[in-house]
Amino acid sequence: MNCPSWRDDFPLVVGTDVVYLDNAATTQKPRSVLTAIETYYQTANANVHRAAHRLSDEATRAFEAARSTVAQCINATAPEEVIWTRGTTEGINLVAAAYAPTVLEPGDRVLVTELEHHSNIVPWQAACQRAGAILDAVKVTPAGELDLDDFEAKLDGRTRIVAVSHVSNALGTVNDIPWVVARARSVGATTVVDGAQGPAHVDIDVQALGCDFYAFSGHKMYGPTGIGALFGRHELLEAMPPWQTGGEMIERVRIKGTTYAPLPFKFEAGTPHIAGAIGLAAAIDYLESLDAEAVHAHESDVLAYASASLSQIEGLEVVGTARVKGPVLSFLLDGTHPHDVGALLDQQAVAVRTGHHCAMPLMDALGIPGTVRASFGLYNSRADVDALTQAVRKVRSML
């Protein structure tokens, strides 16, 4: 299966003259995902769980089948280890608010890295402030890789939680999660993985990774916005108190006290994003219908071609040269502010992301204000790279 056939599956991609290179922010949706969402609303729209009528039963079966699809995709041991969320950010906040208080005491440590998205920093700042714990960050090398010596130096017996991204949204760096998990486990620390950029580009097997929690978003992997999932090991989820309360997450409510529903419903207060879950399952089905090795080889080829093409432009500096990278290419151009470059590229119908990419500590560590980021999806091609390169050359000629 080649790129043109994949590209044809995405109505917006083939229906616009915009060269879309902002996939790390959100991916476009294949026709099968759009159809799944539309079909649900047209044929089975009802609230899930506990209703006695047929439409609700159909909606509930589709909703829980979607949970099973996610569980199988990431190799969770059971569907109840999958908690529906609005996305990666909510998943991490759930762990920081419901799990962290059960293990953090004054003087304990939470370890993150300078590579992290703000969503994997700020929740831990809040958790540490509440507990009187200490937040520290592993440094990155000039290439954008984790400084493993610094990691070892900062990991100690008071470290209770290690939170790390699977794939950096700003630089594309792919972290060695099994190594991180093994080192964290050696001091008894729990591991939380920000997987927002993972599932679209790398196989996710939470048992092989060994992590305790893994959060990801549907819209980064060709699914809908507003839906995501948190994987948590059963024994940890079972021991955690609920985060949000209200309907759906209860077993029995009395004025004097409430008992909570079993997993996974204990963490799913209120009416869920039913169509989103169904759409996410359709996105997983779509990805699994493709040749994963061919997709990976194609994305690697596009990234390598882009790196070689842009590196030939005078005054352009590639930021982030990790040995193992996802399809993300960040760069700076002759000291020009990234926002200005992005605006000029937009005038040429090339869509990229500019700024700090919600990774201000990383930009501070690298000593730069931000970058221009081109991020590629399975529907991007060498022709898209040629359009980007031509547009950047034109911007360069204007400086």
WOMOHU-V921855 format. One record per residue. N is the residue number from 1. OMEGA is omega in degrees with one decimal (none if undefined). Layout:
((N | OMEGA) (N | OMEGA))
//
This chain:
((1 | -176.6) (2 | -174.7) (3 | -178.8) (4 | -179.8) (5 | 176.4) (6 | -176.5) (7 | -178.3) (8 | 179.7) (9 | -171.9) (10 | -174.1) (11 | -177.5) (12 | -177.9) (13 | -178.2) (14 | -175.8) (15 | -179.6) (16 | 175.0) (17 | 178.6) (18 | 172.1) (19 | -171.3) (20 | -178.4) (21 | -179.7) (22 | -173.5) (23 | 176.9) (24 | 176.5) (25 | 172.4) (26 | 178.4) (27 | 173.3) (28 | -171.8) (29 | 176.7) (30 | -177.0) (31 | -178.4) (32 | 177.3) (33 | 178.8) (34 | 179.9) (35 | -179.7) (36 | 179.5) (37 | -179.6) (38 | -179.4) (39 | 177.8) (40 | -177.3) (41 | -177.3) (42 | -171.2) (43 | -174.0) (44 | -176.6) (45 | 176.3) (46 | 176.7) (47 | -173.1) (48 | 171.9) (49 | 167.3) (50 | 178.6) (51 | -176.1) (52 | -172.9) (53 | -172.1) (54 | -177.7) (55 | 177.9) (56 | 178.3) (57 | 178.7) (58 | 179.0) (59 | -179.5) (60 | -179.6) (61 | 178.3) (62 | -179.3) (63 | -178.8) (64 | 172.8) (65 | 176.9) (66 | 177.7) (67 | 178.7) (68 | 177.3) (69 | 177.8) (70 | -178.8) (71 | 178.7) (72 | -178.8) (73 | -176.6) (74 | 179.4) (75 | 169.7) (76 | -178.0) (77 | -179.8) (78 | 179.9) (79 | -178.2) (80 | 172.9) (81 | 179.8) (82 | 178.5) (83 | 176.8) (84 | 176.4) (85 | 173.5) (86 | -179.9) (87 | -177.0) (88 | -177.2) (89 | -179.9) (90 | 178.6) (91 | 179.2) (92 | 177.7) (93 | 178.3) (94 | -179.5) (95 | -178.5) (96 | -176.6) (97 | -174.4) (98 | -178.9) (99 | -174.2) (100 | -179.4) (101 | -179.2) (102 | -177.2) (103 | -175.5) (104 | 173.3) (105 | 179.5) (106 | 179.4) (107 | 175.3) (108 | -174.0) (109 | 168.3) (110 | -176.5) (111 | 173.4) (112 | 177.2) (113 | 178.4) (114 | 178.3) (115 | -164.4) (116 | 164.9) (117 | 179.6) (118 | -179.2) (119 | 176.0) (120 | 174.5) (121 | -173.0) (122 | 177.0) (123 | 179.6) (124 | 172.3) (125 | -179.2) (126 | 179.5) (127 | 179.2) (128 | 178.1) (129 | 179.8) (130 | -173.7) (131 | -173.0) (132 | 179.7) (133 | -174.5) (134 | 175.8) (135 | 177.2) (136 | -175.8) (137 | 174.8) (138 | -179.1) (139 | 174.2) (140 | 176.5) (141 | 176.6) (142 | 178.6) (143 | -178.9) (144 | 175.7) (145 | 176.0) (146 | 173.5) (147 | -173.1) (148 | 176.2) (149 | 178.2) (150 | 176.4) (151 | -179.3) (152 | -177.1) (153 | -175.4) (154 | 177.7) (155 | -179.1) (156 | -176.0) (157 | 176.8) (158 | 178.4) (159 | -178.5) (160 | -177.1) (161 | 171.5) (162 | -177.5) (163 | -172.7) (164 | 177.2) (165 | 173.9) (166 | 178.1) (167 | -179.3) (168 | 178.2) (169 | -174.7) (170 | -174.5) (171 | -178.1) (172 | 179.9) (173 | 175.5) (174 | -178.8) (175 | 179.5) (176 | -174.0) (177 | 177.8) (178 | 177.4) (179 | 179.4) (180 | -179.3) (181 | -179.2) (182 | -180.0) (183 | 178.8) (184 | -178.5) (185 | -178.3) (186 | 177.1) (187 | 177.4) (188 | -178.1) (189 | 175.6) (190 | -178.6) (191 | 177.7) (192 | -177.0) (193 | 170.3) (194 | -176.3) (195 | -174.8) (196 | -176.4) (197 | -172.8) (198 | -166.8) (199 | -179.8) (200 | -170.1) (201 | -179.7) (202 | 176.9) (203 | -179.9) (204 | 174.8) (205 | -172.7) (206 | 177.3) (207 | 177.2) (208 | 177.1) (209 | 178.0) (210 | -174.9) (211 | 179.2) (212 | 177.5) (213 | 176.8) (214 | -177.2) (215 | 177.4) (216 | -173.8) (217 | 178.6) (218 | -171.2) (219 | 174.6) (220 | -176.1) (221 | 172.9) (222 | 176.4) (223 | -177.0) (224 | 170.2) (225 | 174.7) (226 | 178.0) (227 | 176.2) (228 | -178.8) (229 | 172.4) (230 | 168.4) (231 | 172.8) (232 | 176.4) (233 | -170.5) (234 | -175.4) (235 | 177.5) (236 | 178.3) (237 | -179.0) (238 | -176.1) (239 | -176.6) (240 | 172.5) (241 | 175.4) (242 | 176.6) (243 | 176.5) (244 | -176.3) (245 | -179.6) (246 | 178.9) (247 | 176.1) (248 | -174.2) (249 | -176.0) (250 | 169.6) (251 | 178.8) (252 | 179.8) (253 | 170.6) (254 | -179.6) (255 | -177.1) (256 | 179.5) (257 | -175.8) (258 | 169.6) (259 | -171.1) (260 | 178.5) (261 | 176.9) (262 | 175.2) (263 | 0.8) (264 | -168.3) (265 | 179.3) (266 | -177.0) (267 | -175.1) (268 | -179.4) (269 | 174.4) (270 | 178.9) (271 | -176.9) (272 | 176.5) (273 | -172.2) (274 | -179.6) (275 | 178.5) (276 | 178.9) (277 | 178.6) (278 | 177.7) (279 | 177.8) (280 | 176.9) (281 | 178.0) (282 | 177.2) (283 | 177.8) (284 | 178.2) (285 | 179.2) (286 | -179.0) (287 | -178.0) (288 | 176.3) (289 | -178.5) (290 | 173.6) (291 | -173.7) (292 | 179.3) (293 | 178.9) (294 | 178.0) (295 | -179.9) (296 | 179.4) (297 | 179.1) (298 | -179.9) (299 | 177.9) (300 | 178.7) (301 | 180.0) (302 | 179.1) (303 | -179.7) (304 | 179.4) (305 | 178.7) (306 | -180.0) (307 | -180.0) (308 | -177.0) (309 | -176.5) (310 | -178.9) (311 | 179.0) (312 | -178.4) (313 | -178.8) (314 | 177.4) (315 | 179.7) (316 | 179.1) (317 | 174.2) (318 | 179.7) (319 | -178.3) (320 | -177.4) (321 | 179.2) (322 | -178.8) (323 | 177.5) (324 | -174.7) (325 | 165.4) (326 | -173.8) (327 | 179.4) (328 | 177.6) (329 | 178.1) (330 | -178.4) (331 | 172.8) (332 | -176.3) (333 | 171.5) (334 | 178.9) (335 | 177.9) (336 | -178.6) (337 | -178.6) (338 | -179.4) (339 | 179.7) (340 | 178.6) (341 | -179.4) (342 | 179.8) (343 | 179.5) (344 | 175.2) (345 | 178.6) (346 | 177.8) (347 | 177.6) (348 | 175.9) (349 | 173.2) (350 | -174.6) (351 | 175.2) (352 | 177.1) (353 | 179.4) (354 | 177.2) (355 | -176.2) (356 | 175.4) (357 | -177.8) (358 | 179.2) (359 | -176.9) (360 | 178.6) (361 | 176.9) (362 | 179.4) (363 | 176.4) (364 | -179.0) (365 | -179.9) (366 | 178.1) (367 | -179.3) (368 | -179.3) (369 | -176.3) (370 | 178.8) (371 | 163.6) (372 | -175.7) (373 | 170.0) (374 | -178.9) (375 | -167.6) (376 | 174.4) (377 | -175.4) (378 | 179.4) (379 | 177.4) (380 | -172.9) (381 | 174.2) (382 | 177.7) (383 | 175.8) (384 | 177.6) (385 | 178.2) (386 | 178.0) (387 | 177.5) (388 | -178.1) (389 | 178.5) (390 | -179.5) (391 | 178.2) (392 | 177.2) (393 | 178.8) (394 | 176.3) (395 | 179.8) (396 | -178.5) (397 | -178.5) (398 | -175.5) (399 | none))
//
